[in-house]
Amino acid sequence: MQDRAYSTNLIARVVHLSLNARGGAERLAVVTIKTLNSMGVDVELGTLDNPDMPLVQEAFGEDGRTDIKKISQLDIFENENKSYDITINTHADILPFFKKEFTKNYIVYCHYPFAPQSKIWSRF
């Protein structure tokens, strides 16, 4: 871990489909991870695949590797016993991932509501 201004006992989970796409959503996830870490929060990344950190670093000039305590693969069907102080889903428009046992506090960042098959959107 890199030096922090202070430390907390908080653990956050950042949920993101994949950092490997290296677009704006992935930059948001990396910046979120780095910001939480700079605030003294331990960060765990939950993703569907393992990030290719050299590619992420090439795209953003940084990969957040030193800011991530743990990387785990998301399994939407498995119950997890771990609870987090906060969960931030930085890719909720594609990955509407939520389990009530994950956290007390849940933040969802929706880049664009992805619902092309929905009848609701056909009115607009």
NUZAMI-607433 format. One line per 8 residues: number of its first residue (from 1); their letters; for each residue y, x, z of N, C-alpha, C, O, CB. Coordinates in Angstrom, 2 decimals. Each point is the difference from the previous one (the first is absolute). Last residue first. Glycine has a CB too. Layout:
REM NUZAMI-607433
NUM) a) Y,X,Z,Y,X,Z,Y,X,Z,Y,X,Z,Y,X,Z | ...
***
This chain:
REM NUZAMI-607433
124) frswiksq) 7.02,-39.92,-25.46,1.20,0.82,-0.13,0.12,0.63,-1.36,0.96,0.72,-0.27,-1.06,-0.27,2.68 | -3.64,-3.18,-0.76,1.21,-0.82,-0.01,1.25,0.80,-0.31,1.02,-0.58,-0.38,-2.11,-0.91,2.02 | -3.31,3.39,-0.97,0.15,-0.55,-1.35,1.25,-0.89,-0.12,0.45,-0.27,-1.11,-2.95,0.35,0.86 | 0.78,2.01,4.36,0.91,0.83,-0.80,0.23,-0.57,-1.39,0.96,0.39,-0.66,-1.73,1.58,1.92 | -2.29,-4.07,1.79,1.34,-0.02,0.59,0.99,0.72,-0.90,1.12,-0.47,-0.20,-2.11,0.38,2.50 | -3.69,0.11,-3.13,0.72,-1.15,-0.59,1.42,-0.09,0.54,0.88,-0.55,-0.66,-3.06,-0.68,0.41 | -0.77,5.89,-0.18,0.37,-1.07,0.92,0.77,-1.09,-0.72,0.89,0.29,-0.80,-0.82,1.36,2.67 | -1.66,2.68,-3.55,-0.91,-1.12,-0.20,0.40,-1.22,0.82,-0.58,-1.08,-0.16,-1.23,2.71,-0.32
116) pafpyhcy) 4.16,2.65,0.71,0.13,-0.57,-1.34,-0.89,-1.22,-0.24,0.31,-0.81,-0.88,0.26,3.07,0.10 | 1.36,0.70,4.78,-0.79,-1.22,0.02,0.02,-0.66,-1.38,0.38,-1.17,-0.10,0.12,0.86,2.55 | 1.80,4.41,0.68,-0.96,0.05,-1.08,-0.91,-1.23,0.07,-0.99,0.00,0.73,1.06,2.53,-0.73 | 5.02,-0.81,1.79,-1.11,-0.94,0.27,-0.92,-0.10,-1.20,0.38,-0.52,-1.05,1.09,-0.77,2.61 | 1.26,5.67,-0.13,0.17,-1.11,-0.92,-1.15,-0.96,0.25,-1.15,0.43,0.05,2.33,1.01,-1.79 | -0.39,2.03,4.80,0.82,0.52,-1.09,0.35,-1.11,-0.99,1.13,-0.10,-0.47,-2.19,2.36,0.74 | -0.12,-2.38,5.10,-0.47,-0.56,-1.27,0.96,0.43,-1.11,1.15,-0.41,-0.02,-2.20,-1.58,1.20 | -0.52,3.29,4.13,0.99,0.30,-1.03,-0.57,-0.50,-1.32,-1.03,0.50,-0.47,1.95,1.54,1.74
108) viynktfe) -1.82,-2.99,4.30,-0.49,-0.07,-1.37,1.16,0.28,-0.95,1.05,-0.64,0.10,-2.86,-1.02,0.54 | 0.17,2.31,4.90,1.09,-0.04,-0.96,-0.59,0.06,-1.40,-0.87,0.82,-0.29,2.47,0.29,1.92 | -3.15,-2.21,3.84,-0.43,0.20,-1.39,1.21,-0.15,-0.92,0.68,-1.02,0.03,-3.01,0.16,0.50 | 0.36,1.30,4.98,1.20,-0.03,-0.84,-0.38,0.38,-1.42,-0.61,1.04,-0.24,2.08,-0.46,2.22 | -4.77,-0.73,1.29,0.87,-1.03,0.57,1.21,-0.22,-0.90,0.55,-1.09,-0.06,-1.32,1.69,2.38 | -4.23,1.16,-4.03,1.29,0.36,0.56,0.69,-1.18,0.65,-0.34,-1.16,-0.25,0.53,2.92,-1.47 | -4.79,-1.65,-0.32,0.58,1.32,-0.30,1.19,0.34,0.87,0.14,1.15,0.42,-0.93,-1.43,-2.73 | -1.87,-3.92,2.06,-0.37,0.95,1.03,0.61,1.39,-0.23,-0.13,0.87,0.86,-1.98,-2.14,-0.56
100) kkffplid) 2.64,-2.48,-3.36,0.74,-0.21,1.24,-0.34,1.01,1.08,0.82,0.24,0.90,-0.75,-2.63,-1.47 | -0.01,3.24,-4.72,-1.00,-0.45,0.96,0.69,-0.08,1.35,0.66,0.94,0.43,-2.59,0.11,-1.74 | 3.21,-0.36,-4.32,0.38,-0.30,1.37,-1.23,-0.42,0.78,-0.82,-0.80,-0.46,3.13,0.11,-0.27 | -0.25,2.14,-4.53,-0.98,0.42,0.99,0.49,-0.29,1.40,1.02,0.54,0.43,-1.83,1.24,-1.98 | 1.81,-2.27,-3.79,0.37,-0.88,1.11,-0.99,0.15,1.15,-0.85,-0.87,0.22,1.91,-0.76,-1.83 | 0.42,4.42,-2.80,-1.02,0.11,1.05,0.40,-0.87,1.18,0.53,0.51,0.99,-1.10,1.84,-1.73 | 3.31,-2.22,-3.10,-1.31,0.23,-0.63,-1.12,-0.05,1.03,-1.11,-0.44,-0.29,2.22,1.84,-1.47 | 3.34,-2.00,3.17,-0.06,-0.86,-1.16,-1.33,0.13,-0.73,-0.46,-0.95,-0.63,2.94,1.14,0.41
92) ahtnitid) -1.25,2.52,4.06,-0.53,-1.34,0.31,-0.07,-0.92,-1.20,-0.74,-0.98,0.02,1.64,1.26,2.23 | 0.00,4.69,-0.81,-0.44,-0.43,-1.33,-0.56,-1.42,0.07,-1.04,-0.29,-0.59,0.55,2.67,-0.04 | 1.93,0.30,4.43,1.02,0.34,-0.99,-0.39,-0.41,-1.42,0.66,0.39,-0.96,0.01,1.50,2.42 | -1.67,-3.12,3.96,-0.66,-0.09,-1.29,1.07,0.22,-1.07,0.85,-0.86,-0.22,-2.65,-0.75,1.10 | 1.23,2.78,4.56,0.95,-0.22,-1.08,-0.76,0.04,-1.31,-0.55,1.04,-0.37,2.46,-0.02,1.71 | -2.72,-1.63,4.38,-0.60,0.21,-1.32,1.05,-0.32,-1.04,0.66,-1.05,0.07,-3.01,0.49,0.77 | 2.11,1.92,4.81,0.67,-0.61,-1.14,-0.81,0.33,-1.26,-0.53,1.10,-0.15,2.81,-0.93,1.28 | -4.07,0.85,3.03,1.24,-0.56,0.54,0.79,-0.69,-1.09,0.70,-0.99,0.26,-0.65,2.78,1.48
84) ysknenef) -5.45,-1.50,-1.93,1.17,0.82,-0.23,1.22,-0.67,0.62,0.04,-1.22,0.15,-1.04,2.14,-2.28 | -4.79,-0.86,2.66,1.23,-0.78,-0.02,1.16,0.97,-0.16,-0.02,1.10,0.55,-0.98,-2.94,0.90 | -4.71,1.78,-2.43,1.24,0.70,0.33,1.19,-0.92,-0.14,0.11,-0.78,-0.95,-1.13,2.94,0.20 | -3.60,-3.20,-0.39,0.26,-0.12,1.43,1.33,0.61,0.40,0.47,-0.21,1.12,-2.92,0.23,-0.75 | 0.56,-2.50,-5.09,0.33,1.27,0.62,0.32,-0.25,1.46,0.55,-1.04,0.36,0.31,1.97,-2.55 | -3.84,-3.48,-1.99,0.88,-0.14,1.16,0.22,1.37,0.62,-0.95,0.77,0.17,0.14,-3.13,0.25 | -0.32,1.21,-5.73,-0.50,0.54,1.26,1.02,-0.24,1.11,1.20,0.16,-0.20,-2.51,1.58,-1.06 | 1.97,-2.82,-3.42,-1.06,-0.85,0.52,-0.49,0.43,1.38,-0.70,-0.75,0.68,0.03,0.30,-3.01
76) idlqsikk) 4.02,2.72,-0.45,0.52,-1.33,0.33,-1.05,-0.92,0.60,0.33,-1.07,0.52,1.29,1.35,-2.36 | -0.63,5.07,1.76,-1.14,-0.85,-0.31,0.38,-1.41,0.43,0.01,-0.31,1.19,-1.71,2.22,-0.90 | 4.19,3.29,-1.27,0.04,-1.40,0.40,-1.27,-0.71,-0.42,-0.52,0.22,-1.09,3.02,-0.21,0.90 | -1.83,5.30,1.47,-0.20,-0.91,-1.13,-0.01,-1.43,0.52,-0.69,-0.31,0.98,-0.61,2.06,-2.26 | 4.01,2.56,3.49,-1.24,-0.77,0.03,-0.06,-0.94,-1.20,1.02,-0.46,-0.50,-1.09,0.60,3.02 | 2.77,4.44,-0.11,-0.09,-0.84,-1.20,-1.34,-0.71,0.06,-1.05,0.63,0.15,2.52,0.94,-1.54 | 2.11,0.96,5.21,-1.34,-0.34,-0.48,0.12,-0.84,-1.26,0.91,-0.81,-0.13,-1.84,0.89,2.49 | 4.76,1.98,-0.36,-0.98,0.41,0.99,-1.43,-0.19,-0.53,-0.88,0.82,0.23,2.51,-1.43,1.61
68) idtrgdeg) 3.16,1.57,-4.46,-1.09,-0.97,0.13,-1.03,0.55,0.98,-0.54,1.08,-0.20,0.92,-1.94,-2.16 | 3.51,3.30,0.83,0.47,-1.14,0.78,-1.09,-1.03,0.27,0.21,-0.93,0.78,2.03,1.30,-1.77 | -2.67,3.61,-1.76,0.22,0.44,1.38,0.44,-1.13,0.90,-0.02,0.13,1.23,0.61,2.11,-2.09 | -1.21,-3.09,-3.79,-1.28,0.41,0.60,0.18,0.40,1.46,-0.83,-0.35,0.84,0.05,1.11,-3.09 | 4.04,-2.31,-1.29,-0.17,-0.66,1.28,-1.25,0.43,0.75,-0.30,-0.54,1.06,1.53,-1.34,-2.00 | 0.80,3.37,-3.42,-1.13,-0.94,-0.03,-0.22,-0.71,1.33,-0.84,-0.89,0.08,-0.19,2.33,-1.80 | 5.06,1.06,-1.75,-0.60,-0.01,1.33,-1.12,-1.02,-0.02,0.01,-0.93,-0.80,2.17,1.62,1.94 | 0.24,-0.02,-4.99,0.48,1.22,0.64,-0.49,0.14,1.43,0.24,1.01,0.65,1.74,-1.11,-2.10
60) faeqvlpm) -3.04,-3.40,-1.95,1.08,-0.27,0.94,0.59,1.25,0.65,0.99,-0.08,0.73,-2.07,-2.08,-0.31 | -2.54,2.18,-3.82,0.87,-1.13,-0.37,1.24,-0.10,0.88,1.09,-0.29,-0.49,-3.12,-0.91,-0.32 | -1.36,4.47,1.69,0.63,0.30,-1.30,1.00,-1.10,-0.39,1.06,0.29,-0.55,-3.15,0.95,-0.16 | -0.58,-1.88,4.54,1.04,0.99,0.25,0.73,0.36,-1.29,1.22,0.20,0.00,-2.56,0.71,1.91 | -2.33,-3.77,-2.24,1.07,-0.68,0.73,1.16,0.96,0.24,1.16,-0.35,-0.17,-2.85,-1.18,1.28 | -2.20,3.30,-3.01,0.71,-0.86,-0.96,1.16,-0.73,0.66,1.06,-0.15,-0.61,-3.19,-0.14,-0.65 | -0.69,2.95,4.02,0.77,0.85,-0.93,0.77,-0.83,-1.04,1.13,0.35,-0.35,-2.85,1.46,0.68 | -1.15,-4.17,2.78,1.25,0.51,0.56,0.75,0.97,-0.93,1.23,-0.05,-0.02,-2.27,-0.22,2.24
52) dpndltgl) -2.24,-3.90,-2.75,-0.06,1.33,-0.61,1.33,0.68,0.37,0.98,-0.10,-0.74,-2.53,-0.65,-1.21 | -0.95,-3.37,4.78,1.10,0.49,-0.81,-0.27,1.40,-0.55,-0.57,0.85,0.69,2.12,-2.24,0.68 | -5.27,-2.48,-0.29,0.62,1.18,0.59,1.11,0.51,-0.90,-0.19,0.14,-1.21,-1.96,0.46,2.35 | 0.92,-5.86,-1.02,-0.58,1.26,-0.46,0.73,1.17,0.64,1.13,-0.14,0.47,-1.81,-0.92,-2.66 | 1.68,-3.37,3.48,-1.29,-0.28,-0.64,-0.66,1.25,-0.57,-1.21,0.04,-0.20,2.04,-2.31,-0.33 | 2.43,2.15,5.01,0.09,-0.11,-1.45,-1.37,-0.28,-0.59,-1.02,0.21,0.66,2.99,1.34,-0.68 | 1.28,-0.55,4.79,-1.15,-0.78,-0.45,0.14,-0.25,-1.49,1.00,-0.59,-0.43,-1.27,-0.50,2.72 | 2.38,4.75,1.60,0.10,-0.63,-1.32,-1.30,-0.72,-0.31,-1.08,0.60,0.06,2.70,1.17,-0.85
44) evdvgmsn) 1.21,-0.19,5.49,-1.29,-0.01,-0.68,0.19,-0.77,-1.31,0.62,-1.06,-0.01,-1.94,1.18,2.20 | 4.71,2.45,1.73,-0.22,-0.85,-1.16,-1.40,0.18,-0.54,-0.47,1.13,-0.21,2.91,-1.01,-0.34 | 0.95,0.54,5.27,-1.18,0.49,-0.70,-0.35,-0.99,-1.11,-0.05,-1.20,0.24,-0.80,2.38,1.84 | 5.86,-0.34,0.03,-1.11,-0.94,-0.11,-1.15,0.67,-0.75,0.20,0.57,-1.07,1.39,-2.55,1.10 | 3.03,3.65,0.84,-0.97,0.27,1.05,-1.20,-0.92,0.00,-0.75,-0.02,0.97,2.60,0.87,0.33 | 1.93,-0.49,-4.47,0.37,-0.77,1.18,-0.99,0.19,1.15,0.12,-0.63,1.05,0.97,-1.04,-2.55 | -1.78,3.58,-2.79,1.21,0.63,0.53,0.51,-0.71,1.26,0.74,0.58,0.79,-0.15,0.15,-3.11 | -4.28,-2.57,-0.04,-0.37,1.25,0.65,1.21,0.69,0.62,-0.08,0.55,1.10,-1.81,-0.30,-2.72
36) ltkitvva) 2.60,-4.13,-0.96,-0.69,-0.32,1.25,-0.34,1.27,0.77,0.19,0.07,1.21,-1.12,-2.16,-2.26 | 2.73,2.70,-3.22,1.00,-0.55,0.93,-0.64,-0.34,1.34,0.55,0.35,1.05,0.75,-1.26,-2.99 | -4.09,2.35,-1.62,0.84,1.11,0.49,1.02,-0.50,1.03,0.26,0.68,0.99,-0.56,0.50,-3.20 | -2.40,-4.41,0.05,-0.83,0.87,0.83,0.85,1.10,0.63,-0.09,0.25,1.20,-1.91,-0.74,-2.66 | 4.09,-2.27,-1.69,-0.29,-0.75,1.22,-0.80,0.85,0.98,0.30,0.04,1.19,-0.28,-2.18,-2.50 | 0.76,3.89,-2.96,1.24,0.02,0.80,-0.21,-0.76,1.31,0.50,0.43,1.04,0.89,-0.28,-3.15 | -4.94,-0.27,-0.96,0.17,1.37,0.50,1.25,0.09,0.89,-0.05,0.61,1.07,-1.09,0.31,-3.13 | 0.36,-5.03,-0.13,-1.03,0.24,1.01,0.16,1.40,0.62,-0.09,0.14,1.22,-1.48,-1.68,-2.46
28) lreaggra) 4.40,0.38,-2.37,0.33,-0.78,1.19,-1.01,0.27,1.12,0.39,0.19,1.15,0.65,-1.96,-2.59 | -1.96,3.58,-2.74,1.10,0.74,0.63,0.42,-0.72,1.29,0.24,0.65,1.02,0.56,0.20,-3.28 | -3.89,-3.02,-0.36,-0.63,1.12,0.67,1.04,0.89,0.68,-0.23,0.55,1.08,-1.65,-0.62,-2.75 | 3.30,-3.52,-0.98,-0.67,-0.54,1.18,-0.64,1.13,0.82,-0.01,-0.04,1.23,-0.43,-2.12,-2.46 | 2.47,3.22,-2.95,0.97,-0.34,1.03,-0.63,-0.53,1.28,0.47,0.29,1.10,1.12,-0.76,-2.91 | -4.93,3.31,-1.05,1.20,-0.73,-0.43,0.92,-0.28,1.17,-0.08,0.65,1.04,-1.23,-1.68,-2.90 | -3.41,3.15,1.36,1.20,0.83,0.06,1.25,-0.66,-0.57,0.80,0.64,-0.67,-2.29,1.30,0.50 | -3.62,-2.77,0.81,0.78,-0.52,-1.13,1.34,0.72,-0.13,0.53,0.13,-1.09,-1.65,-2.37,1.37
20) nlslhvvr) -2.04,3.02,3.37,-0.24,0.76,-1.22,0.77,-0.52,-1.22,0.13,0.72,-0.99,-2.35,-0.21,1.90 | 1.75,-2.21,3.78,1.16,0.84,-0.24,-0.07,0.69,-1.35,0.98,0.60,-0.45,-0.77,-0.26,2.90 | -2.35,-5.22,-0.78,-0.32,1.37,-0.40,1.30,0.77,-0.18,0.95,-0.53,-0.60,-3.12,-0.20,-0.53 | 1.88,-3.59,3.52,-1.14,-0.03,-0.92,-0.47,1.40,-0.37,-1.17,0.34,0.18,2.01,-2.51,-1.07 | 1.51,1.28,5.61,0.44,0.10,-1.40,-1.23,0.10,-0.89,-0.97,0.68,0.34,3.14,0.46,0.34 | -0.21,-1.56,4.85,-1.03,-0.47,-0.92,0.58,0.03,-1.42,1.07,-0.55,-0.25,-2.13,-0.93,2.04 | 1.97,3.81,3.32,0.62,-0.34,-1.26,-1.12,-0.34,-0.96,-0.89,0.82,-0.25,2.92,0.69,0.66 | -1.53,-1.34,5.19,-0.87,0.08,-1.17,0.82,-0.44,-1.20,0.57,-1.09,-0.02,-2.67,0.65,1.39
12) ailntsya) 3.19,2.61,3.88,0.28,-0.92,-1.11,-1.04,0.19,-1.08,-0.52,1.09,-0.19,2.99,-1.06,0.70 | -1.57,1.02,5.09,-0.81,0.30,-1.18,0.29,-1.07,-1.04,-0.12,-1.19,0.27,-1.71,2.32,1.12 | 4.31,1.08,3.45,-0.25,-1.05,-0.97,-0.86,0.50,-1.15,0.10,1.16,-0.41,2.08,-2.20,1.02 | -0.11,3.18,3.43,-1.44,-0.28,0.07,-0.38,-1.07,-1.01,-1.07,-0.60,0.11,1.05,1.23,2.32 | 4.08,3.14,-2.89,-0.29,-1.28,0.64,-1.50,-0.10,0.14,-0.74,0.87,-0.46,2.83,-1.98,-0.48 | 1.93,5.25,0.20,-1.34,-0.54,-0.21,-0.13,-1.32,0.75,0.58,-0.19,1.07,-1.53,2.51,-1.36 | 5.14,0.97,-2.17,-0.62,-0.48,1.23,-1.36,-0.59,-0.33,-0.36,-0.13,-1.17,2.63,-0.32,2.22 | 0.11,2.90,-4.29,1.08,-0.04,0.97,-0.54,-0.44,1.37,0.46,0.49,1.03,1.20,-0.99,-2.88
4) rdqm) -4.97,3.02,-1.47,0.69,-1.28,0.08,1.11,0.10,1.03,-0.05,0.84,0.90,-2.05,-2.08,-1.58 | -1.34,4.60,-2.68,0.83,-0.19,1.18,0.73,-1.33,-0.07,0.46,-0.42,-1.06,-0.18,2.89,1.28 | -4.88,-2.23,-2.86,1.25,0.74,-0.01,0.77,-0.28,1.28,-0.31,-0.93,0.73,0.38,0.86,-3.24 | -5.54,0.03,1.89,1.18,-0.82,0.00,1.25,0.87,0.00,0.02,1.09,0.58,-1.28,-2.90,0.62
***
